[in-house]
Amino acid sequence: MPGDYVATDVWGLLSEHRLDPFLKVADGDREAALDLYAWSSRTAAVSFEVVGHLEVLLRNALDRELRTHFDEISTGIPWFLMPVPDGADLSVAVETVRMRLRPMNRESRHQIVAGLSFGFWSGLLGRKYEQLWRDCLHRAFPNSSGQRKQLASAVEGVRKFRNRLAHHDSLLNVDVPFEIRRVLEVAGYIDQSAAKWLQQVSTAMDQYAQRPIAVADTAVVAAKDAWPLYQRSYAYVCQPGRFFRPVDRLAFYVDSRIQVDIPRIQHRRDNVDWSEGSADRLRASADPIDRKVARVIDESRPEGWTEGIYQVFLLTRPGDPVHRQLVDPLPHNGIGRGSAFTQRQRYVSLHALETAATTTDL
């Protein structure tokens, strides 16, 4: 009968090592840990679906532009069988696929293109193929900024997420909403209608919302420089590629206390070019998120933020219905060097922040 099982037996078959992270979140309850494990697997499955749709969109868009650039119609030779500058690695990958398909009599152009990995297509966007990007590949992404590096970074992020899903890794500490948004973002670079379709058919966020055990939902960040910027622009800016667990909110630790504002994260964007040119392009965009990021770049300058590449969190402000504020700043009683509540970031629950008297209660 459904549900008629012994958790201990299942536990041994799945392995202690694999399930240990879930057990820690479930406070030692094996039944609850198995529920959380099943949730992670289901979330991975529906996430893999939307990533798979993007993979097809990506390879078809790149293949289309390469086919045109190498004039396949006139030559009758597929582009991947022609000399590509610095394309030795590409040739090896193509030959590997052909050798696999040949014994099955499936060595058609279509099957070869379909058999090339996500890594193959993301690799075409690397620095090594800058000239190919300028010649033709940029046309596969008419709605992007046109900057290869920015596009390549986004696609590489999707590739890493895809590999994590494919290897059945735990999603406990993966910011799935951020990853799904990045998938939709890349799809939008290719075609806006395709991105809207993906968003409509995907059930990843619905499944993600069904997590059976809640965890710390707020990241408390050390924010000596970031706190004044938040007060000015309602955003948090930090170094690119910095890892964050999936959280709903940020809290700011400044001057040995956690500030009263606990804003909700509205949008997260990595690898943002912090230059006047980038701000101008974003400001002219039809996307309201782009325009908000442009405003943050503009308003950061009086705070001393220099050009470079950054990660940006757009946050709520006081008065927003989902914004939260503590009654008073939460003091930290640590004394001496290295005793700060956090040097980087630390994870807590909003409930704990709202009920604590000092950081000792967290």
C-alpha positions as CSV (number, residue, x, y, z in Angstrom):
1,M,0.0,0.0,0.0
2,P,1.2,3.6,-0.6
3,G,3.0,4.9,2.4
4,D,3.4,1.4,3.9
5,Y,7.1,1.4,4.2
6,V,9.9,1.3,6.7
7,A,12.0,4.5,6.6
8,T,15.0,2.7,8.0
9,D,15.0,0.2,5.2
10,V,14.7,2.8,2.5
11,W,17.4,4.8,4.3
12,G,19.9,2.0,4.0
13,L,19.3,1.5,0.3
14,L,19.7,5.2,-0.5
15,S,22.8,5.5,1.7
16,E,23.6,7.4,4.8
17,H,26.0,9.7,3.1
18,R,23.5,10.8,0.5
19,L,20.7,11.5,3.0
20,D,22.7,13.0,5.8
21,P,22.2,16.6,4.6
22,F,18.5,16.1,4.6
23,L,18.6,14.5,8.0
24,K,20.3,17.6,9.4
25,V,17.6,19.9,8.1
26,A,15.0,17.5,9.4
27,D,16.5,17.5,12.9
28,G,17.2,13.8,12.8
29,D,13.7,12.8,11.7
30,R,14.2,10.1,9.0
31,E,10.6,10.2,7.8
32,A,10.8,14.0,7.4
33,A,14.2,13.7,5.8
34,L,12.9,11.3,3.2
35,D,10.0,13.7,2.4
36,L,12.6,16.5,1.9
37,Y,14.7,14.2,-0.3
38,A,11.7,13.4,-2.4
39,W,10.9,17.1,-2.7
40,S,14.5,17.8,-3.9
41,S,14.2,15.1,-6.5
42,R,10.9,16.3,-7.8
43,T,12.2,19.9,-7.9
44,A,15.2,18.7,-9.9
45,A,13.1,16.8,-12.3
46,V,10.8,19.8,-13.2
47,S,13.8,22.1,-13.3
48,F,15.6,19.8,-15.7
49,E,12.6,20.0,-18.0
50,V,12.8,23.8,-18.4
51,V,16.6,23.6,-18.8
52,G,16.1,21.0,-21.5
53,H,13.8,23.3,-23.4
54,L,16.4,26.0,-23.2
55,E,19.1,23.6,-24.5
56,V,17.1,23.0,-27.6
57,L,16.5,26.7,-28.1
58,L,20.2,27.5,-27.6
59,R,21.6,24.9,-29.9
60,N,19.0,25.6,-32.7
61,A,19.8,29.4,-32.5
62,L,23.5,28.9,-32.7
63,D,23.3,26.2,-35.3
64,R,21.1,28.5,-37.5
65,E,23.6,31.3,-37.4
66,L,26.6,29.0,-38.0
67,R,24.8,27.4,-40.9
68,T,24.2,30.8,-42.5
69,H,27.7,32.1,-41.8
70,F,29.4,29.0,-43.4
71,D,27.0,29.1,-46.3
72,E,25.8,25.5,-46.0
73,I,23.2,25.9,-48.8
74,S,25.9,26.7,-51.4
75,T,28.6,24.3,-50.2
76,G,26.3,21.4,-49.2
77,I,28.7,20.8,-46.3
78,P,27.6,21.1,-42.7
79,W,29.4,23.9,-40.8
80,F,30.7,21.5,-38.2
81,L,32.6,19.6,-40.9
82,M,34.3,22.7,-42.1
83,P,37.4,24.4,-40.6
84,V,36.5,26.6,-37.7
85,P,39.2,29.0,-36.4
86,D,40.7,27.5,-33.2
87,G,38.1,24.7,-33.5
88,A,40.2,21.6,-32.8
89,D,38.1,20.8,-29.7
90,L,34.9,21.2,-31.7
91,S,36.1,18.7,-34.3
92,V,36.9,16.2,-31.6
93,A,33.4,16.6,-30.0
94,V,31.7,16.3,-33.4
95,E,33.7,13.1,-34.3
96,T,32.8,11.6,-31.0
97,V,29.1,12.0,-31.6
98,R,29.5,10.7,-35.2
99,M,31.2,7.6,-34.0
100,R,28.5,6.9,-31.5
101,L,25.7,7.4,-34.1
102,R,27.4,5.5,-37.0
103,P,26.8,1.9,-35.8
104,M,23.1,2.8,-35.4
105,N,22.8,4.2,-38.9
106,R,21.7,7.5,-37.4
107,E,24.6,9.7,-38.6
108,S,22.4,12.5,-40.0
109,R,23.0,16.2,-39.7
110,H,20.0,16.5,-37.4
111,Q,21.2,13.7,-35.1
112,I,24.7,15.0,-34.9
113,V,23.6,18.5,-33.9
114,A,21.1,17.0,-31.3
115,G,23.9,14.8,-30.0
116,L,26.3,17.6,-29.1
117,S,26.4,18.5,-25.4
118,F,25.3,21.6,-23.6
119,G,29.0,22.1,-22.9
120,F,29.7,22.1,-26.6
121,W,27.3,25.0,-27.3
122,S,28.2,27.0,-24.2
123,G,31.9,26.6,-25.2
124,L,31.2,28.3,-28.5
125,L,30.5,31.5,-26.4
126,G,33.9,31.4,-24.8
127,R,36.7,34.0,-25.3
128,K,38.4,31.5,-27.6
129,Y,35.7,32.2,-30.2
130,E,35.5,35.9,-29.9
131,Q,35.8,36.4,-33.7
132,L,33.1,33.8,-34.4
133,W,30.9,35.8,-31.9
134,R,31.5,39.0,-33.8
135,D,31.0,37.3,-37.2
136,C,27.7,35.6,-36.5
137,L,27.0,34.1,-33.1
138,H,25.8,37.4,-31.6
139,R,22.9,37.3,-34.0
140,A,21.6,34.2,-32.1
141,F,20.8,36.6,-29.2
142,P,19.1,39.6,-30.6
143,N,17.7,40.7,-27.2
144,S,21.0,40.6,-25.3
145,S,23.4,43.4,-24.6
146,G,25.6,42.1,-27.4
147,Q,28.4,41.6,-24.9
148,R,29.8,38.0,-25.4
149,K,31.3,37.9,-21.9
150,Q,28.0,38.7,-20.2
151,L,26.1,36.2,-22.3
152,A,28.7,33.5,-21.8
153,S,28.6,33.9,-18.1
154,A,24.8,33.5,-18.0
155,V,24.9,30.4,-20.2
156,E,27.8,28.9,-18.2
157,G,25.7,29.4,-15.1
158,V,22.8,27.5,-16.7
159,R,25.3,24.7,-17.7
160,K,26.5,24.3,-14.1
161,F,22.9,24.2,-12.9
162,R,22.1,21.6,-15.5
163,N,25.0,19.4,-14.5
164,R,23.9,19.6,-10.9
165,L,20.4,18.5,-11.8
166,A,21.7,15.7,-14.1
167,H,23.9,14.3,-11.3
168,H,20.9,14.2,-8.9
169,D,22.7,16.5,-6.5
170,S,20.8,17.9,-3.5
171,L,19.0,21.2,-4.1
172,L,18.9,22.1,-0.4
173,N,21.3,24.9,-0.8
174,V,20.6,25.9,-4.4
175,D,18.7,29.1,-5.1
176,V,16.3,27.5,-7.5
177,P,14.2,30.6,-8.2
178,F,17.4,32.5,-9.2
179,E,18.5,29.6,-11.4
180,I,15.1,29.3,-13.1
181,R,15.1,33.1,-13.7
182,R,18.5,32.8,-15.3
183,V,17.2,30.1,-17.6
184,L,14.3,32.4,-18.6
185,E,16.6,35.3,-19.1
186,V,18.8,33.4,-21.5
187,A,15.7,32.2,-23.4
188,G,14.6,35.9,-23.6
189,Y,17.9,36.8,-25.2
190,I,17.1,34.4,-28.0
191,D,13.4,35.1,-28.3
192,Q,10.9,36.9,-25.9
193,S,8.0,34.7,-26.9
194,A,10.0,31.5,-26.3
195,A,10.9,32.9,-22.8
196,K,7.2,33.6,-22.0
197,W,6.3,30.1,-23.2
198,L,8.9,28.5,-21.0
199,Q,7.7,30.5,-18.0
200,Q,4.1,29.3,-18.7
201,V,4.9,25.6,-19.1
202,S,7.4,25.3,-16.3
203,T,6.1,23.9,-13.0
204,A,9.5,24.4,-11.3
205,M,8.5,27.2,-9.1
206,D,5.2,25.5,-8.1
207,Q,7.2,22.4,-7.0
208,Y,9.8,24.5,-5.3
209,A,7.1,26.2,-3.2
210,Q,6.1,22.8,-1.8
211,R,9.2,22.3,0.3
212,P,8.1,20.3,3.4
213,I,10.6,21.8,5.9
214,A,11.4,25.5,6.0
215,V,15.0,26.6,6.6
216,A,16.7,29.9,7.4
217,D,15.2,32.3,5.0
218,T,17.4,35.4,5.6
219,A,21.0,36.2,4.9
220,V,22.6,38.6,7.3
221,V,25.4,40.4,5.4
222,A,28.3,42.4,6.7
223,A,27.4,45.7,5.1
224,K,29.6,48.6,6.2
225,D,29.7,50.0,2.6
226,A,26.5,48.3,1.3
227,W,24.2,49.7,4.0
228,P,24.5,53.3,2.9
229,L,23.9,52.2,-0.7
230,Y,20.7,50.3,0.3
231,Q,19.4,53.4,2.1
232,R,20.0,55.4,-1.1
233,S,18.9,52.9,-3.8
234,Y,17.2,49.9,-2.0
235,A,19.7,47.5,-3.4
236,Y,22.6,45.3,-2.2
237,V,25.7,45.1,-4.3
238,C,28.6,42.7,-3.8
239,Q,31.3,40.9,-5.7
240,P,30.3,38.8,-8.8
241,G,30.0,35.0,-8.4
242,R,29.5,35.2,-4.6
243,F,27.6,32.2,-3.4
244,F,24.3,32.6,-1.5
245,R,22.0,29.9,-0.2
246,P,18.4,30.3,-1.4
247,V,16.9,33.0,0.8
248,D,13.9,35.3,0.6
249,R,15.4,38.3,2.5
250,L,18.6,40.2,3.4
251,A,19.5,41.8,6.7
252,F,22.3,44.3,7.2
253,Y,25.0,43.9,9.9
254,V,26.6,47.3,10.5
255,D,28.3,48.9,13.6
256,S,27.9,45.7,15.7
257,R,24.1,45.5,15.1
258,I,21.6,44.1,12.7
259,Q,19.7,47.0,11.2
260,V,15.9,47.3,11.5
261,D,15.1,46.8,7.8
262,I,14.7,43.2,6.6
263,P,13.9,43.7,2.9
264,R,12.6,41.0,0.6
265,I,14.7,40.2,-2.4
266,Q,12.9,41.2,-5.6
267,H,15.5,40.3,-8.1
268,R,19.1,39.0,-8.2
269,R,21.4,39.6,-11.1
270,D,25.1,38.5,-11.3
271,N,28.0,39.8,-13.5
272,V,26.6,43.3,-14.0
273,D,29.0,45.7,-15.9
274,W,29.3,48.8,-13.6
275,S,30.1,51.3,-16.2
276,E,28.4,54.4,-17.7
277,G,27.9,52.6,-21.0
278,S,26.2,49.7,-19.3
279,A,24.0,52.1,-17.3
280,D,23.0,53.9,-20.5
281,R,22.1,50.6,-22.2
282,L,20.1,49.4,-19.2
283,R,18.3,52.8,-18.8
284,A,17.1,52.6,-22.4
285,S,15.7,49.1,-22.0
286,A,12.0,48.3,-22.0
287,D,12.6,46.0,-19.1
288,P,11.8,47.7,-15.8
289,I,14.3,45.6,-14.0
290,D,17.1,46.8,-16.3
291,R,16.1,50.4,-15.6
292,K,16.2,49.7,-11.8
293,V,19.7,48.3,-12.1
294,A,20.8,51.3,-14.1
295,R,19.5,53.5,-11.3
296,V,21.5,51.6,-8.8
297,I,24.6,52.1,-10.9
298,D,24.0,55.8,-11.1
299,E,23.2,56.2,-7.4
300,S,26.3,54.1,-6.3
301,R,28.7,56.6,-7.7
302,P,28.3,59.2,-4.9
303,E,28.9,56.3,-2.5
304,G,32.3,55.6,-4.1
305,W,31.5,52.5,-6.1
306,T,33.9,52.2,-9.0
307,E,33.7,50.6,-12.4
308,G,33.9,46.8,-12.5
309,I,31.7,43.7,-12.4
310,Y,29.2,43.2,-9.5
311,Q,26.3,41.2,-8.3
312,V,23.1,43.1,-7.5
313,F,20.1,42.3,-5.3
314,L,17.1,44.6,-5.8
315,L,15.3,44.9,-2.5
316,T,12.0,46.2,-1.1
317,R,11.8,49.5,0.8
318,P,9.9,50.5,3.9
319,G,6.2,50.8,3.2
320,D,6.2,47.9,0.8
321,P,3.6,45.3,2.0
322,V,6.2,42.5,2.1
323,H,8.9,44.6,3.7
324,R,9.7,43.8,7.3
325,Q,11.2,45.9,10.0
326,L,12.4,45.1,13.5
327,V,11.3,47.2,16.4
328,D,14.9,48.2,17.2
329,P,18.3,47.3,15.7
330,L,19.5,43.9,17.1
331,P,22.8,44.4,19.0
332,H,25.7,42.1,18.9
333,N,27.6,41.7,22.2
334,G,30.8,40.2,20.8
335,I,34.0,42.1,21.8
336,G,37.4,42.0,20.2
337,R,38.9,41.2,16.8
338,G,37.2,38.4,15.0
339,S,34.1,38.5,17.2
340,A,31.7,40.1,14.7
341,F,28.4,38.4,14.2
342,T,29.5,37.8,10.5
343,Q,32.5,38.7,8.4
344,R,30.6,37.9,5.2
345,Q,27.1,36.4,5.5
346,R,25.2,34.3,8.0
347,Y,21.8,32.6,7.7
348,V,18.9,32.9,10.1
349,S,15.2,32.9,10.0
350,L,13.0,36.0,9.9
351,H,11.1,34.6,12.9
352,A,14.3,34.4,14.9
353,L,15.2,38.0,14.0
354,E,11.7,39.3,15.0
355,T,11.8,37.5,18.4
356,A,15.4,38.0,19.4
357,A,16.7,40.5,21.9
358,T,20.3,40.3,20.8
359,T,22.3,38.2,18.3
360,T,22.9,35.7,21.1
361,D,19.2,34.6,20.6
362,L,19.8,33.7,16.9
